[in-house]
Amino acid sequence: MMLMDYKYLLFVMLPGLLIGLWAQLKLHSAFGKYSQVPVASGLTGARAARRILDDAGLNNVPVEEVEGQLTDHYDPARRALFLSSDNFHGNSVAAVGVAAHESGHALQHQAAYAMLNLRMALAPVTQFASVAYGIILLLGFVMGLMKFALPVIIVVFAIITLFQLVTLPVEYDASARAKEQLFRLGLVREDERAGVSQVLDAAALTYVAALVSSILTLLYYITAARDSRN
């Protein structure tokens, strides 16, 4: 058991932590820099999102303010777009870029983008798997039944990893749609393109980090199950 704990620390926890920290540093650096740079159009994130949605005929999709920092998201169940206060009211390159990205998810929903539909279908299963994972892991340790719990843990964590894998193209596609709409509608200028790209690319790295961490964890459990049979 000590060997397995050592493997988990060295090959899963430490790399996952370092990759996650790197992604967060990149995001906060890019967002911090471009949240201080106003867009020439003077548009706030809320107004930019509204322009993109209305142009696509999504007049019925509300753009609402939500508390917190970088809590921006599109809720497909409610068909509503939520922007954190800074991005809702801010008129920076970062605010407009993030707002456009979330609008990109609404455009995906409208177009019945296959990967978004798959992520939506996986969401409730993944939520159940996340809860089950914690319970099974705890019971396995407390009751000393990890050897028997590992196959179930592998299946449950495979679902979580699949969700992370599906999420990646969804996020990159939303960013691509965001950039296209921002420049097509003239909401940002050509010299603001690099700032928008840096913010959205940095945000996407957090999803890459989450996927890498999930894959490492899944591989650890698969290795642990194999070793327990020897």
C-alpha positions in Angstrom: 0.0 0.0 0.0 2.9 2.4 0.7 4.2 1.7 -2.8 0.9 2.5 -4.3 0.6 5.7 -2.3 4.1 6.7 -3.5 3.1 6.0 -7.1 0.0 8.1 -6.7 2.0 11.0 -5.3 4.8 10.9 -7.8 2.9 10.0 -11.0 -0.6 11.4 -10.5 -0.9 14.0 -7.7 2.4 15.9 -8.3 2.1 16.2 -12.2 -1.6 17.0 -11.9 -0.9 19.7 -9.4 1.9 21.2 -11.4 0.0 21.2 -14.7 -3.1 22.6 -13.0 -1.1 25.4 -11.4 0.6 26.2 -14.7 -2.7 26.5 -16.5 -4.2 28.7 -13.8 -1.2 31.0 -13.8 -1.4 31.3 -17.6 -5.1 32.1 -17.3 -4.8 34.7 -14.5 -1.8 36.3 -16.2 -3.6 36.7 -19.6 -6.9 37.7 -17.9 -5.2 40.1 -15.6 -3.3 41.8 -18.4 -6.2 42.1 -20.9 -8.8 43.0 -18.3 -6.9 46.3 -18.1 -7.1 46.9 -21.9 -10.4 48.4 -23.0 -11.8 47.5 -26.4 -12.0 50.4 -28.9 -15.7 49.8 -29.4 -16.4 50.5 -25.7 -18.7 47.5 -25.6 -19.2 45.7 -22.3 -19.1 41.9 -22.1 -22.9 41.9 -21.7 -23.5 44.1 -24.8 -21.0 42.1 -26.9 -22.7 38.9 -26.0 -26.1 40.4 -26.7 -24.9 41.5 -30.2 -23.6 38.0 -31.0 -26.8 36.3 -29.8 -29.2 38.7 -31.5 -27.2 38.4 -34.8 -27.7 34.6 -34.6 -31.5 35.1 -33.9 -31.1 34.0 -30.3 -33.1 37.0 -29.0 -34.7 34.7 -26.4 -31.4 33.8 -24.7 -30.9 36.1 -21.7 -27.6 37.5 -20.7 -27.5 37.6 -16.9 -25.0 38.7 -14.2 -23.7 36.1 -11.8 -21.5 36.5 -8.7 -17.9 35.4 -8.5 -14.8 35.7 -10.6 -14.5 33.8 -13.8 -17.9 32.1 -13.1 -19.0 32.8 -16.6 -21.0 29.9 -18.2 -23.8 29.0 -20.6 -26.6 26.9 -19.1 -28.1 24.7 -21.9 -30.9 23.5 -19.6 -32.1 27.1 -19.0 -30.9 28.4 -22.4 -29.3 31.4 -20.6 -25.9 33.0 -20.6 -24.3 34.0 -17.3 -21.4 36.4 -17.0 -19.4 37.3 -13.8 -19.8 40.9 -12.7 -16.4 42.0 -14.0 -17.1 40.6 -17.5 -20.8 41.6 -17.5 -20.0 45.3 -16.8 -16.4 45.4 -18.1 -15.4 46.7 -21.5 -12.0 45.2 -21.6 -10.5 42.8 -24.2 -10.7 40.0 -21.6 -14.4 40.7 -20.7 -15.5 40.8 -24.4 -13.5 37.7 -25.2 -15.0 35.7 -22.4 -18.5 36.9 -23.1 -18.1 35.9 -26.8 -16.8 32.5 -25.8 -19.9 31.8 -23.7 -22.0 33.1 -26.6 -20.2 30.5 -28.7 -21.8 27.8 -26.5 -25.2 29.2 -27.2 -24.4 29.1 -30.9 -23.3 25.4 -30.6 -26.6 24.7 -28.9 -28.5 26.4 -31.7 -26.6 24.4 -34.3 -27.1 21.1 -32.4 -23.3 20.7 -32.3 -22.7 17.0 -31.7 -20.0 17.2 -29.1 -22.1 19.7 -27.0 -25.0 17.3 -27.2 -22.8 14.5 -26.1 -21.5 16.5 -23.2 -25.0 17.4 -22.2 -26.0 13.7 -22.2 -23.0 12.8 -20.2 -23.4 15.5 -17.6 -25.9 13.8 -15.3 -24.1 10.5 -15.6 -20.8 12.2 -14.7 -22.3 14.0 -11.7 -23.5 10.6 -10.4 -20.1 9.1 -11.1 -18.3 11.9 -9.3 -20.3 11.3 -6.2 -20.1 7.5 -6.4 -16.3 7.8 -6.9 -15.8 9.6 -3.6 -18.1 7.2 -1.7 -16.6 4.0 -3.2 -13.0 5.2 -2.6 -13.8 6.1 1.0 -15.5 2.8 1.7 -12.7 0.9 0.0 -10.0 2.5 2.3 -12.1 2.3 5.5 -13.1 -1.3 5.0 -9.9 -2.4 3.5 -11.6 -3.6 0.3 -9.6 -1.5 -2.2 -8.7 -4.7 -4.1 -12.3 -5.4 -4.8 -13.3 -1.7 -5.2 -10.7 -1.0 -7.9 -12.7 -2.4 -10.9 -15.7 -0.3 -10.0 -13.5 2.8 -9.4 -11.9 2.3 -12.8 -15.4 2.2 -14.5 -16.6 5.3 -12.6 -13.4 7.3 -13.2 -13.5 6.3 -16.9 -16.8 8.1 -17.2 -15.4 11.2 -15.5 -12.4 11.1 -17.9 -14.6 10.6 -20.9 -16.6 13.8 -19.9 -13.3 15.7 -19.7 -12.3 14.4 -23.1 -15.6 15.5 -24.7 -15.4 18.9 -23.0 -12.1 19.8 -24.7 -13.3 20.1 -28.3 -16.5 21.8 -27.0 -14.4 24.5 -25.4 -12.1 25.0 -28.3 -14.9 25.1 -30.8 -16.7 27.7 -28.7 -13.6 29.9 -28.7 -13.3 29.5 -32.5 -16.9 30.6 -32.9 -16.3 33.5 -30.5 -13.3 34.8 -32.5 -15.2 34.5 -35.8 -18.2 36.4 -34.5 -16.2 39.1 -32.8 -14.3 40.0 -36.0 -17.2 39.4 -38.4 -19.4 41.8 -36.5 -16.7 44.3 -35.9 -16.9 44.1 -32.2 -13.1 44.1 -31.8 -10.4 45.5 -34.0 -7.6 43.6 -35.8 -5.0 44.9 -33.3 -7.1 43.4 -30.5 -7.1 39.9 -32.0 -4.0 38.8 -30.2 -5.4 39.8 -26.8 -8.6 37.9 -27.4 -6.7 34.8 -28.5 -4.4 34.9 -25.5 -7.3 35.0 -23.0 -9.3 32.3 -24.7 -6.3 30.0 -25.3 -5.3 30.4 -21.7 -8.8 29.5 -20.5 -8.7 26.4 -22.7 -5.5 25.2 -21.1 -7.4 24.7 -17.8 -9.5 22.1 -19.6 -6.4 20.5 -21.0 -4.9 20.3 -17.5 -8.1 18.7 -16.1 -8.1 16.1 -18.9 -4.4 15.2 -18.3 -5.0 14.9 -14.5 -8.0 12.6 -15.2 -6.1 10.4 -17.5 -3.2 10.1 -15.1 -5.5 9.1 -12.3 -7.3 6.6 -14.4 -4.0 5.0 -15.5 -3.0 4.8 -11.8 -6.1 2.9 -10.9 -5.7 0.5 -13.9 -2.1 -0.1 -12.8 -3.1 -0.6 -9.2 -5.8 -3.1 -10.2 -3.3 -5.0 -12.4 -0.7 -5.1 -9.5 -3.3 -6.3 -7.0 -3.8 -9.4 -9.1 -0.1 -10.3 -9.0 
